Amino acid sequence: MVVPAPEAASVDAPALTELRLPVTDLPRVPEALARALGEAGVGGQELHALFGSGVRAACVGCGLPVSGAELGELAVTAAGERERELPAKLERLRLGYCPRNGCEARFFNLELPGPGRFDRGRVLGRTRDLLAGRETPGLSLRPVVSPATRRATQRLAIIALITLAVSFVVYRLTFYRTQPIPFVQPKSPFAIEPKSIDPNQR
């Protein structure tokens, strides 16, 4: 069960308050989560430390935790890159059951530490999309512009127009005798009557 966050989210990565997954999806969580965190700017040693101490999954029935390191080991085994036997806990998870005896729950909540420098809700939303096979975020035809950016752009446009107007006035005051106004034909102060012109000189 996925519960959307109460606040409106961008179309490319819906923010979630909770990511509930079937236990059979746990082996695929590390790869999807690592990609989502990478898109959020988390990588290298920070990503490794996050999986080592912050990421975990918890059974919705009994609360049994599965650490990020255990999720990674489960993922490696599921990919066929490790031939040794799994601990009983991970073997039960691989088979699609909660490791705790008597617990019949088949779902786990994926948990991330927070708050952090990345948006926890959007990372969970992107992880869900990747697990569902949606490789690329949806595109919005209308760009999202924050009110602060819009106000700053309006201020710059007004300043540019005022600067242009002042520059034109200063230019005209400085060179008004020698430089005509663009696209305006100045009227000559001297007028010649057509009757006074010699017909032979026309």
N, C-alpha and C positions, 0 to 999 in steps of 0.2 A: 504494500500500500504506500503510495506516494502522496504526501500532503503538501499542496502548494503553499508558498509563503503568502501572508496576507497582503504584502505590498506588491504593486505592479512590477513585473520584471520585463527585461528586454526579450525580444522574440528569439534571440539567438541562444540563450541559455536561461531557461526559466529557473528562478531561485526557489529552493526548497528548504523547508524547515526540517525535513526528515526524509531519509531514503531507505525504504524497507524493501529488502530483496529476498527472493527464494534462496534457500541454502544452496541449491545447485548452481547459483550464479556466483558464489563466493570465489571460486578459482579464477574467474575472469575479472574480479574487482581490481586487483593490483595494477594490471595494465591500463584499464579504463581510467582509474583514479589518477595514475601517474600522468596520463595524457592530459586529463582535465587540469591537473595542477600545473603541468608544463605550460598549457595555454594561459594559465593565470600568472605565469612568471616565476613559478617555483621549480627549481631544478638543482642538480648537483648534490652537494652535501646537505643542503637544506631539505631536499626531497628525501634523501636517505634518512636523515634524522627524524623527519616527520613520520615516516613509516615505522621507524624504530620505537618512537615514544608517544606519538599522538594518534595515529590511525588505529581504529579497532572496529570490530563488529560485535554486536550483542544480541543474543537470542531474545526474541520478543516474548517468549513464554517464561523462561527461567532467569534471563539476564546473564547467562554464561558468556564471558567475553572471549573474543578471539583477537589476538594482537595483530598488528600490521606485519610483524615478522612471520607469524604463523600463516597469515593470508598469502604472503610471498612464497613460503615453502609449499603451500597447497597449490599455488599457481604453477610453480616449477614442476611439481610432480604431475599435475594434470597435463602439462605440455609434453610429458614424456622425457624430460631432460634429467630425471633422477630415478634411478632404479631401486634404491634402497626402500625398505618398508617405512611407512609413515607411523608416527605415534598413534595410539588408539584414538585420541581426540580428533586428529586430522583425518584419520581413516573414516571415522563416523561422518565427518563433514563431507568427505569425498563421496560417500555413499548417499548423501542427501538427508542425513538425520542430525538432530541436535546431539552432541556428545554426552549430555547429562542423562543418566538413566531415568526413565519415567517421564521425560519431557517429550511431548509429541509435537511441539512447534516446528514449523518448516520455514520460518522466516527469520531474518536477522536485520537489525538496524545498523546501517553504516554510520559511524560517528567520526567527526573530525574535531580537532582542538579549535577552540575559538575563545575570544576573537583573535584574528591574525591579520597579516597584511594582505591576504587574499580574501575574496568574498566567499565565505563558507557555503552559503546557499546556492550560489551560481556554480561552484565546483561540484556540489552534489547533483545539481540539475544536469550539468554537462556529463557527469559520470553516468547518470541514468540514460541519457541519450546515446552515449557510446555503447553501453551494454545492450540497448535496444537496436543497435545497428545503424543509428543515424550518425554518419561519419562527420558531416559538415553541418555547422549551425544554419538554421533558417535565416534567409535574408529579408530585411525590411526595405521596401521601396522608398520609404520616407526616412531621411537621416534624423537621428535623435540629437537635438541640440539643447543643451541645458539653458535655463533662463540666464544664468550668469554669462555664458558665452554669447547669447543673443544680445544682452545689454552692452557687453564690451564691443561687439561688432557694430552696433548702432552708434556708440560713442565715437569709434574710429571713423565711421562714415561721416558723421557730423563735423568732426574736427577737420577731416580732409576737405569737405565742401567749404568750410569757413576759411581755411588756409588758402584754397584756390581763389575765393572771392577777394580776400585781402591782397593777395599777390597781384591780381589783375588791377585792382585800384591803385596800388603803389606803382605798378608798371605804367599805367596811364598818366598818373601825376608826374612821373619822371620824364617820360618821352612823348608827351601829348603833342608837342610841336612838330616832331619829325616822324612819328609813327602813327599812321591812321588806325582807327579801330577796325579790326578784322571784319570783312564782309559788309562794311559800310563805306560808301563812296562819299568823300567829303565834298561839300558844295564850295565852289570857287567864289571868293569875295568880289571878283570882277565879272561884270556882265557885259556882253557885246550885243548891241542891237543888230539884228540881221540886215536892216535897211542900210546900215552904215558901211557894210562890206562892199567893196568894188566888185561888180559882177564879173569883171575880167579876171579877178583873182580867185574866183570860186573854183 
